Amino acid sequence: MDPKRFALRTYGCQMNVHDSEKVATLLEDSGLAAADGESDADVLVINTCSIRDKAEHQLYSDLGKLRAWKAEKPGRIVGVGGCVAQQVGDRLLGRFDHLDFVFGTHNLRKVPAMLDQAEDGQRVAWVDEEKSQARFDLPMRRPDAPAGRRHKAFVTVMEGCDMFCSFCIVPSTRGREISRVAREIEAEVAALAEQGIREVTLLGQTVNAYGRHDVRRGKAAAVGTMPFAELLARLDAIPGIERLRYTSPHPLFYDDALIRAHGELRHLCPHVHLPVQSGSNTILEAMRRRYTRERYFEIVDALRAARPDIAITSDLIVGFPGETEADFEDTLGLVERAGLVDSFSFKYSPRPGTTAADLSGEVPPEVAQDRLERLQTQQKAQTLAYHQTRVGQETLVFVDGESRRGQGQISGRDPQHRVVNVDLRPGAALAAGDTLAVELVEATPHSLLGRPLDPALRP
Ligand code: SF4
């Protein structure tokens, strides 16, 4: 009998992408096979995100449409996981009678068992918080990961968040901070390197808070964790790992050791995505971010001193309650002063259950929109200016696959995590995961154009 086929629909951050990879591996380990698409699937799992506005509505709309999908073929099963599932829990089952199972962010391991139950006609929800190391006990990705990801992998080092920024729902959906035992992380990275993985991105909601609670309590040795900079040093030494990245750090957890690591560790990439959210000290305080713009500049300056070629990118929110024009101009000023190479920026929208949702001083939508556009215009100009400084430099590109343009052009990332597109001679056999040495020859606001150093590869 042919195995049942599954498909995954993933929303949100890299943590969710990685969770979906884990769910896929769990399902394959229980005998299912990946479907070519949802129309070909017997089982569909939606991995939800609640960071943006209307996530719950998006899910309800998805589930509404899936009633027809399910009716098309008897025996089809629908499951929902991720942050919205964590928040709404079994109420989802009450609302959608064609939904079979719901799993929270700590319950990925239960998916195969829930699937079995669903096949027996039971409808189940598991959204309990798992406070032990067991939550990290998940299968590693397979060597036959999808093309484009065969040379790079995510590795979870910590989960949860204890920061409670006033606008953010993550502490409720991902639970309390817990760091994974270092030797497990080292073993996973070493095993990935043996599979041919050369680039590893360490994941955590506040990744550089890794180990902090154990260190503070004097229990790091007993638990098996350590300060984040020490973990980086251990992973940097694993043979075969050529690029080491981490995301997303919090400014509060930069110490001298972590800054020094950027100057000392050979494989730690010259890129940090360091969310700042606002350039105004008043707004940072209202957001409960626990640093000032001055401290952010200190970190950025220290990182640049340690690693002059480092590219710093960030996340920004405009239109937070009470944000004045002067506050917003402080944000524009910070983007410039910090020399942000790129940023993701969003208009604030209240998340139910967060303290900011009760704040007065709503910024009119048209003002927030205007600020977003001004910020993005400035960022675009800064990104282009940065890319222009790179023209003429040589760099190494890890190929991800064909570029969006196609026509023999490949796309990949340089150590600074910038997208580099390269035109190749027809028939040049380069695949995802190959390394290509290029000279950067052209800059746009979105990417760089590289020319292979090897003349045999040039068009
Ligand atoms: S640090 Fe703040 S923004 Fe980041 S996950 Fe935690 S609460 Fe949310």
Residues whose N, C-alpha, C, O or C-beta is under 5 A from the ligand:
A	BS01	SF4	C161 M163 F164 C165 C168 V170 P171 Q205 T206
